[in-house]
């Protein structure tokens, strides 16, 4: 009996050891996240079913990132959504170590085909840092792992951003991607004065090792009007910028880290190069910007290692503003990489910019740099350009030595004149408080402004509704509603009579200008009346004691060039150099090149004919 009891006790002890070993297996495969089901492995992932679960996951990830030893780029683990989640308030995390915590993710976030709706992530400051603002982040600021099978619907106020420069959104899904984003969709809008670039609805930056595959995006990106200089203006429907040589904000001092496929690289992107890829993606996007050096339906800018393939974009892209340079393409704004088997449709509009450096607009590529490759791509994009100095093409706006083959365009291009009619006298723009109008193929302008611009003295007879102008020995009289004008008491027939509008008297500009022996030209492309007149354009009250008509202050016949035949180049403002729009501000600093319009001379031929 004792022998059987001893054997039973031995068997029981063995079973106990076996049970302990079995119980230890999950601990070796994963770890607990308090409040979540699962062990964080692919076979037994941490499951997220509710907004509370999502908050728990972020609290854990933020803590892991804050406590990472040197050399670790981000928190690992396997997370999976088990249901659609609609957030009623933003996910909230706190920075425990730094002012601007950059959450790095090295694991897998599997959406399981589910959606997160009304998403927003707020980073709250550590109380030890005083009254710093709350910052808004995307799903993960930095991704080294895999994000897949997820739909993300951004909250309505996602674009209501703060105006400081610390850790502001650059992407809807991630800021910086060095891992894989696969089969994800982002819906919503990005904008606000604090929007940092590069910006894209899926990712801001796709860096070394970054893969964005079979993703889609729909929504609107609004870049603020004049917050940043040209060196920092990149936007794309999927991703703002693809660049294998960029580094993460997570650990600027670290020289090495591993991308999602295990390839080791450094922050210069030189060792273990893993080229950025955007593949099989679609975008239906509206982007409004000004001074955008790279604006595209898929990506704003690509480096020479980047491959964009089998992508499609339906775009409404609008760029332009005073004294700015823009490079806009239906697929890529500024390309130095490979683009193949892609399609673009929609509308691109470039407003008049009058910048020192000419803009570039193309149905597929705004600017194609030397070494860029584009093949098998098609555009049906309509392009409307009111900047007559811009490079403009159905496929490529500006080709700087790219290789182009088997690409087609089925689009309409138009160079459109500005909406408002303008008038210059001897090259100087005339300012009107009542804009000129067109009537019966004639341009009418406010009488006092145009006469004084030509150096005439103007008086008004309210009783007869007649304007009188005197310049030198010539006198002109013109009456509202009368088809006859008098020059030195000689009647002159008018096609269109003077008329009253908004408290101003408008007169036919050609007739009244030619009455003072001016040469009048119509620049249809610029929607502009060009008036050239000899002698002084100063009124007697402006001319001083030397006085008025024929006095010592009389200007030369051509005030633009002083009868030299050469005038100041508008593009370089006479400096002979312009800023090279293709310099890399992160590496090269500002580079100046010889102005291509005047060949560095600072002067161009004057249109006055001297």
FENDA-V407449 format. One record per residue. N is the residue number from 1. PSI is psi in whole degrees, -180 to 180 (999 if undefined). Layout:
[[N:PSI] [N:PSI]]
This chain:
[[1:-44] [2:-35] [3:-42] [4:-38] [5:-41] [6:-41] [7:-40] [8:-42] [9:-36] [10:-43] [11:-41] [12:-41] [13:-40] [14:-42] [15:-38] [16:-43] [17:-42] [18:-42] [19:-40] [20:-39] [21:-43] [22:-41] [23:-26] [24:-17] [25:-49] [26:-34] [27:-31] [28:-24] [29:-26] [30:-165] [31:161] [32:138] [33:108] [34:125] [35:-9] [36:144] [37:149] [38:176] [39:5] [40:18] [41:168] [42:-37] [43:-28] [44:71] [45:161] [46:123] [47:138] [48:116] [49:-15] [50:173] [51:-35] [52:-41] [53:-40] [54:-40] [55:-41] [56:-43] [57:-43] [58:-38] [59:-42] [60:-47] [61:-44] [62:-39] [63:-41] [64:-43] [65:-37] [66:-26] [67:12] [68:138] [69:168] [70:143] [71:-12] [72:123] [73:-17] [74:174] [75:141] [76:-173] [77:168] [78:116] [79:146] [80:134] [81:137] [82:-1] [83:162] [84:145] [85:129] [86:116] [87:136] [88:-17] [89:158] [90:150] [91:139] [92:127] [93:163] [94:142] [95:124] [96:-24] [97:-45] [98:166] [99:-41] [100:87] [101:129] [102:107] [103:121] [104:137] [105:124] [106:-3] [107:-146] [108:129] [109:104] [110:115] [111:-14] [112:23] [113:8] [114:174] [115:146] [116:119] [117:150] [118:41] [119:139] [120:143] [121:120] [122:129] [123:119] [124:145] [125:152] [126:131] [127:-25] [128:-14] [129:11] [130:-136] [131:43] [132:154] [133:156] [134:131] [135:148] [136:131] [137:163] [138:-166] [139:-51] [140:126] [141:-43] [142:130] [143:121] [144:-8] [145:-134] [146:130] [147:125] [148:158] [149:44] [150:140] [151:129] [152:116] [153:117] [154:151] [155:157] [156:-31] [157:19] [158:-31] [159:-1] [160:83] [161:160] [162:163] [163:4] [164:178] [165:18] [166:112] [167:43] [168:156] [169:136] [170:-6] [171:159] [172:-37] [173:-49] [174:158] [175:-61] [176:125] [177:119] [178:8] [179:-139] [180:130] [181:119] [182:135] [183:48] [184:153] [185:137] [186:131] [187:133] [188:-171] [189:146] [190:137] [191:-174] [192:161] [193:-18] [194:7] [195:118] [196:150] [197:165] [198:148] [199:138] [200:156] [201:-30] [202:-52] [203:150] [204:-52] [205:135] [206:101] [207:-159] [208:123] [209:-6] [210:129] [211:126] [212:110] [213:131] [214:42] [215:162] [216:158] [217:144] [218:139] [219:-158] [220:139] [221:127] [222:111] [223:135] [224:156] [225:-47] [226:27] [227:-36] [228:160] [229:172] [230:-25] [231:-4] [232:44] [233:86] [234:133] [235:142] [236:155] [237:-40] [238:-53] [239:144] [240:-45] [241:139] [242:120] [243:114] [244:-14] [245:8] [246:162] [247:162] [248:150] [249:-13] [250:-48] [251:78] [252:-25] [253:-18] [254:138] [255:-17] [256:150] [257:169] [258:133] [259:179] [260:-26] [261:13] [262:-3] [263:131] [264:135] [265:172] [266:178] [267:-4] [268:-6] [269:27] [270:-33] [271:135] [272:47] [273:128] [274:92] [275:142] [276:146] [277:134] [278:115] [279:133] [280:30] [281:153] [282:146] [283:134] [284:97] [285:145] [286:127] [287:127] [288:126] [289:168] [290:133] [291:49] [292:109] [293:-10] [294:110] [295:118] [296:160] [297:-34] [298:-55] [299:149] [300:-43] [301:144] [302:146] [303:-179] [304:-16] [305:-17] [306:142] [307:126] [308:120] [309:150] [310:42] [311:158] [312:143] [313:133] [314:117] [315:151] [316:98] [317:127] [318:126] [319:163] [320:157] [321:178] [322:132] [323:47] [324:162] [325:133] [326:141] [327:112] [328:132] [329:152] [330:-30] [331:-53] [332:133] [333:-45] [334:112] [335:130] [336:1] [337:-151] [338:132] [339:122] [340:144] [341:49] [342:165] [343:140] [344:141] [345:168] [346:-147] [347:134] [348:131] [349:125] [350:118] [351:162] [352:131] [353:-37] [354:34] [355:164] [356:-35] [357:128] [358:143] [359:172] [360:133] [361:129] [362:151] [363:-30] [364:-50] [365:133] [366:-56] [367:129] [368:111] [369:167] [370:131] [371:-14] [372:151] [373:131] [374:126] [375:144] [376:28] [377:152] [378:142] [379:134] [380:21] [381:135] [382:131] [383:131] [384:119] [385:123] [386:-1] [387:104] [388:-14] [389:-3] [390:150] [391:137] [392:121] [393:155] [394:-34] [395:-51] [396:132] [397:-56] [398:119] [399:115] [400:27] [401:29] [402:164] [403:116] [404:130] [405:140] [406:39] [407:146] [408:152] [409:132] [410:51] [411:172] [412:133] [413:147] [414:135] [415:115] [416:146] [417:154] [418:151] [419:-39] [420:136] [421:135] [422:163] [423:134] [424:144] [425:115] [426:41] [427:-8] [428:131] [429:132] [430:130] [431:127] [432:140] [433:-19] [434:114] [435:149] [436:155] [437:160] [438:132] [439:121] [440:46] [441:24] [442:147] [443:128] [444:137] [445:157] [446:131] [447:-47] [448:-43] [449:-42] [450:-40] [451:-44] [452:-31] [453:-28] [454:3] [455:20] [456:155] [457:132] [458:136] [459:159] [460:129] [461:105] [462:-34] [463:-41] [464:-1] [465:47] [466:137] [467:136] [468:136] [469:137] [470:128] [471:112] [472:-124] [473:2] [474:140] [475:137] [476:135] [477:130] [478:132] [479:141] [480:130] [481:-3] [482:130] [483:7] [484:129] [485:151] [486:127] [487:115] [488:44] [489:9] [490:127] [491:140] [492:122] [493:140] [494:138] [495:-35] [496:128] [497:165] [498:152] [499:157] [500:135] [501:122] [502:41] [503:10] [504:151] [505:121] [506:135] [507:153] [508:118] [509:-39] [510:-46] [511:-47] [512:-31] [513:-44] [514:-22] [515:-25] [516:26] [517:27] [518:153] [519:125] [520:128] [521:149] [522:116] [523:94] [524:-36] [525:-38] [526:0] [527:47] [528:141] [529:125] [530:118] [531:127] [532:126] [533:137] [534:164] [535:-173] [536:140] [537:19] [538:138] [539:159] [540:-36] [541:-22] [542:-22] [543:-18] [544:-168] [545:-24] [546:-26] [547:109] [548:-124] [549:107] [550:11] [551:-176] [552:-18] [553:10] [554:133] [555:159] [556:165] [557:-40] [558:107] [559:-13] [560:-37] [561:0] [562:34] [563:18] [564:-18] [565:-5] [566:135] [567:167] [568:135] [569:123] [570:-27] [571:-36] [572:3] [573:31] [574:1] [575:-20] [576:-11] [577:155] [578:164] [579:130] [580:117] [581:-9] [582:12] [583:157] [584:105] [585:-21] [586:-19] [587:-40] [588:-17] [589:-171] [590:127] [591:140] [592:139] [593:163] [594:135] [595:123] [596:-15] [597:-32] [598:6] [599:36] [600:4] [601:-24] [602:-2] [603:149] [604:160] [605:139] [606:140] [607:-1] [608:-16] [609:-2] [610:999]]
